[in-house]
Amino acid sequence: MSAPQTFREKLMTPRMVITVEFSPPKGTNVSQLIERVLSVKGKVDAINIPDCQRSILKMSSLATSKIIQEHTGLETVWQLTCRDRNLLALQADVLGAYALGLTNILALTGDPIQVGDHKEYAKQVFHLESTRLLELVQGLNKGHDATGKDLKHQGTQFTVGAALNPLKLSSSAQRNRLKAKLERGVDFFQTQPVYTPEPIEQMNAILAEACEEVGCCVPKVLVGIVPPSSAKAARFMNTHVAGINIPESFIDLLEQSNDPKRESILYCAEVINQLKPVSPGFHFMPVGMETRVGELLDKCFSLV
């Protein structure tokens, strides 16, 4: 058999899958972003492009994804949030993105406007949330719009992903939400950052049980890894970024180090070594560490 070539094909094999998140620029110059993406070419399977993450103005994630694919040849995972679009706009963007050559989508609810840089100026929409967005995309994949009408000029064929937080699966409400996502045909999950095996092992058991109840195959889960650039950055993320829980022991190491970025890389390499037996893939979110991603990946997987 030939080796898997597309992101979708890679998700369907036992091989490890690696993605890295790069934020679009706040402006129109993409040269630095393209350089950073090219620095990890051959080391990752896809590049995630956030959609105004933390409600901070950045270039369109749709446009950025298209530019990255054109200039680097790497597939992207286009992140689409419900925060800024009503039902009509969501469908229009999904159709347009597919026509432009995007094939992978991560369906998210999105951060509230109140945490970003336009909280006094912009109005949030949230016509849908992530579970209903998954349902909408799958409908477009089947060739019909949100009203049930057929798309006259062809539908989409997106590989569809969703977010998953291994640290919040203990409640029945979160498990029901997980099952709802599975019922809507999720092809892969990307998680919030995790630094120890125990939450992953628990998540794997809960996910397997939920998949059995729903009657679907277990989607590949890409475990999130955030390498903070400093102790200050780590504390900021713990306080201000939803779903982030960087261990205090890690923060202490960064604070005591003469080279915190190097310390962060070494720590994350050890984390990967511990998590590999229970994780089929990883999703790196290198906030403040974008220039060191190649080094990070080399070190992480030299220990694997």
N, C-alpha and C positions, 0 to 999 in steps of 0.2 A: 504494500500500500504506500502511496505517496504521502509525504509529510503534510500535516495540516497547514494551510496557507492563510486562511482568514481567521479573524478573531472568533467568529462563530464556530468554526471548525475546531479551533484550539480549545474552546470551552467544552467541547463534546468528547475530548480525549482525557486520559488520566494525567497528562503532562501538567506541570506547574505553569500557571499563567500569571504574568506580571504586568501591572499597569502603573502609570505614574501620572499625577495630576499637575498640570501647569495652568496657572491663571492667565487669562487674556490681559493685554495691557490696558491701562487707563489712558486711552488715546488711540491713535491709528498706526503707529509704527510697530510692526511685528518682527523686525529684524532680530532683536534680542531673543524673543520667544522662539523663533525658528532655530537660532543657534543652540538654544538649550535643548530643544527637542532633538536636533541632529546629534547632540552629544550623547544621547541614550539610544540612538538607533542601533538595532541589533541586540539590545539588552532587554527590551520590553516588547510586549505584544500589542499594546494600544496606549494612547495618550488621552487622559480625561481632561475635558475642558469645562470648567465650572460656569454656571449661569449667574453672574453677578453675586458671587459667593459673599455671605454675610451682608447682603443687600448693599454692597459697595459698587458704585458704577465702574464697569469694565466694558470693553468691546463685546459685542454680541457673541455669545458662545456658539451660535450657529455659524456665523461668518468666520469666526476663528477656527472652528473645526474644519471647515472647507479649505481655508488657507493652509492649515497645517498639513492636511492630506495632499494638497496640490504640491506643496514645496518640499515635503519630506518623504512622501510615499508611505508614511505610517498611518494606520487606521486610528481613528479617534472614537472615543465614547463621548457623545454629545450629551451634556447635562441640560435637562429642560425642567424648569420649575413652574409651579402654578401661581406664584406670587404676583406676576406682572401681566397675566393674560387671561382673558375670558375664554369661554368654550370655542368661540369662532377663531380667535387668534391662535389658540393652541393647535387646532386642527390645521390651520393655514401654515403654521411653522413646521409641523411634522411633515406635511405633504411637500413643502418647499425643500426641507432638509433632505428628504429622500431623493427628490428630483436632482439635487445638487451632488448626490453621491455619498451621503452619510448613511450608514447602515446599522450603527449601534447607538442606543439611547439609554440614558439613565433617568428614570422618571422620579422626580422629587417634588415634595411640597414646597420647599424653599424657606429661607430664613425670613422672619418678619421685617418689614420696613424699619421698625423702631430701632433695630440694632445697627443700621447702616449709616451712610453719609448723606442720605436724602430724606431723613425721617421728617423734616419740617416742610418738605416740598412734594414728595411723591405719595400717591395713593396705592395701596396694595389691593389686589383683586381676589385671589384665592377662590375663584369660581369652582375649582375642583381641589382635591388633595391628591397625594401620590397614588393611593389605591384606585381612585376613579380615573386618574390619568393613565395608569396601566391599562385599565379597561378600555379607555378611549383609543390608545395606541393599538391595542390588539384588535379593536374594531376596524381601524384603518388598515391594519395588516390583512384583515379578512375582506377588505374591499367595500366597506360601508362607513358612512359618517355617523355622527352622534345621534342623528335623527332616525337612523336605520336605512337611509336611502343609499343605493349603490353609487359608488364612485365611477362616473362614466368613463374616466380616462386612466384607469388603473390605480390600485392601492399601493400600499407600502409593504416592505418585508423586513422590518427592523428586528434586530436582536435586542431584546428588552431587558434592562437591569433595574434593580431597586436597591434601596439602602436597608441595612440591617444593623441593629446595635446589640451585640452579644451580651452587653451588661444590663439589658433591660428586657429580658425574656422570661423573667420569673412570674410576672403577673398574667392572669388569664386574658386580660385585655390585649396585651402585647402578643400573646400567642394567637389570639383570634385575628389580630391584624396581620401576623405572619401568614396564617392560613388564607386570608383574603388575598394577599399578594400572590401566593402560590396558585390559587384558583384562577388568577388572571394571567397565568402562563409566563411567569418570570424565568428568564434564561440564565441569569446570574445575579448574585448579590455582591455588593461591596459594603464593608462594615466600617463602623467607627474604629478608631485606633485601639488596639489591644496589645498588651505587653507581657502577658503570661498565658500559659496553655489552658488553665482551668476554665475560663469563660468560653474558650473555643470548643473545648470538649463538651461542655454543657450545651452550647449552641448546636453542635453537631447532633447530639442526641435529640434535642427538641425539634430540630429541623427534619431529621429522619422520621420521627413520629408524626409530625405534621404532614409530611409528604405522603406517608402511608395512609393517613386519614383522607387526604385530598385525592389520592390516587394518581400522583405524578412522580416523575423522576426527581432525584435530589439535584437542584441546580448547583453549579460550582460557586463557592464562596471565596471571594478575594478579601483576605483579612487586611484591615487598614493599619498602616504604620505611619506615625508622624515623628520625624526626627527634629526636635526643637533646636533652634540655633543657639539658645542661651537659656539660663535659668529664668531670666526675666520674661522671655518669650513663652516659655512653658507655663509660667504662672498666669500670664495674660490669657493664654488659650484655655487653661483650666477654669478661669473666671468668666470669660466672655464668649467662648465658642461652645455651642451646644454639642453634647455628646463626647467632649474631650475629657479624658481623665488620665493625665500623665502622672505616673507614680512619684511620690515625694522623694523616694530613694534615688530615682533618676535625676530629679531636679537638684538634689544635693550634690550629686556627682558633677553636674554641669556647673554649679556654683563654685565648686572647689577647683575646677580644672583651669589650667592656663590656656587651653585651646578647646573651648566648649563644643565647637562644631565637630572637631575630630572626636571628642568624647562621645558626642551624640551618635556619630557614625559607628563607633566601636560598640556602643551599647545596643544599637538597633541590629547590628550584625549578630550579636549574641541572642537577641530576642528571636530573630529569624531562625537561628539554629535550633532554638527550643520549640518554635511553633511549626516548623516544617512537617514533623510527623503527623500533625493534626490539621494542617491547612493545605488545600490544593492550589493556593495562589495567594498573591499579596498585592495590595494597592497602596502605593506610596504617596503621601501628601507632604511634600518637602517645603512647608511654609518657612520662608527665610533661608532655605538651604538649596535653592534652585541651581546655584552654580556648582554645587557639590554632589549633584544627583548621580553622575557617572561614577564618582569615587564611592558613593554610598552603595550603589548596586554592586560594584565590583567587590567591595569588602563583604557585603551581606552574603553574596552567593559564592564567595571563595571558601566560606566556612560550611557550605551545604554539601 
